[in-house]
Amino acid sequence: MFDPRSIPADQSTIDALRSRGLDYRQVDPADDAALQSWAQAETRGFHHARPEPAELRRELRVAKQRSLRGVYDPTAHDAGVPVATVDGWPSGLSVPGGRSVDAWAVSAVTVSPTHRRRGIARALLEAQLRYASEAGAALAMLTLTEATIYGRYGFGPAASAATIKVDRRRVSWIGPDAPGRVQFVEPADLIAKAPAIARRAVSRTPGEIDRWPGLLERHLGLVDPDSAASRALRVARYDDRSGQAQGFVAFTVGREPNLPGIVEADVFVAATDEAERALWRFLVEMDFVTEIRSRLRSVDEPLGWLLEDPRAVSMHDVVDHLWLRVLDPVVALSAREYGASGTLTLEVGDALGHAAGSYVLDASGDGRAEVRRTDDPGVDERRTDERRADEGADAAAAGSRSGRRSRGKATHGLRLDVRELGSIYLGGVRPSVLARAGRIEELSPGSLALADRLFAAPRTPHLSIWF
């Protein structure tokens, strides 16, 4: 597996920040004091309380596996605490068709309010994109708190999330009965099975990313099991008819003495639709509660269709949650499946140069696509030779390409910026919607209709965690 710590600090970023009297460097994973100072700055940047000792120890364990970068001011009161932070690591991103593409997760982007307007954020983000390219990532990705910053670096919103609230007093279940069972389990007993369940859940939903070591332990309250928050956590698991664990939910119930409570269920992991329905029923039929809340849920939540009164379910705080930045259109577009067959040219603009170019996407009826760059004759010639060799081998073996379309000149095309390419990539935003907003240009009649069909995904993209 690629080690992000093996990438040396970007020299152009070092030079740019040095000219401003600042020092940009990678945090030594063997230096616990430096790691704690970095964590202190990152926590402060997001206005979080200082971590408790157990949580700090967990953060340091995770940090030792990451490539933490910091910007330091030698003239600051405490020169050992960075004035800006960023973290990045390789991670799989689930895409339509149950596949995964190599991506680069960007996280922990903070700049101290004492050091604004010095070009620090730009230096950090552009360096991360270079690291991602060096690592061979097809995309960069992040979750964010400020929606006006990252478009200038080529990121576009690709998957939304919402808070789901359920009025328990209006609940009457009309969905199917689950053939398996839901049962309470202790977090310490679940943790052995949780990673496998989470991997299956991630693979079935475009927009989910690989879970890193330590994340599930935090979600299940195992980092500091004796804390008040951990002791308040309850965990239920769904096992299917054969006894295989297919999902789990971790929740708390907040309540005043002698009054009904409110269920908070932000950790909801389901590897099958059956498990999802069973866990929802378990939550919404709970006695002595008035409301169930679950954050970072899909904007295409099926719960309302499982209740006699769909108005018992309401959606709040809908936000653009996952943002994507395409770096290698050929690899990224080849990784996912498509909802129709057809050939489409994409003329991609990219101010930073990573993805700029013209690309032809040729999708077959089985959902797979071949993508080639057309504005680089050398690249196109090599890919054409490779494709012809593959086609000849396949035809000789089984004639398996009989259903593929002719590789004639594409007649449909779009012109768009890399930001819009990131937004339509997972199928969460239709190209025609962005065209109505003036963000995509149709180069020939029928191109938008074809693009809508191609990029449609059978499951709405969704990311259920922050990173």
PyMOL commands that set and color helices and strands:
alter all, ss='L'
color gray80, all
select helices_A, chain A and resi 4-6+11-18+32-45+53-63+113-115+120-134+150-153+168-170+187-190+194-203+215-219+228-231+273-284+303-306+310-312+329-335+377-397+418-424+431-436+447-455
alter helices_A, ss='H'
color red, helices_A
select strands_A, chain A and resi 23-26+67-72+84-95+99-111+139-143+156-167+181-185+234-239+245-254+261-270+289-297+313-326+342-349+357-363+369-373+413-417+440-442
alter strands_A, ss='S'
color yellow, strands_A
deselect
rebuild
show_as cartoon
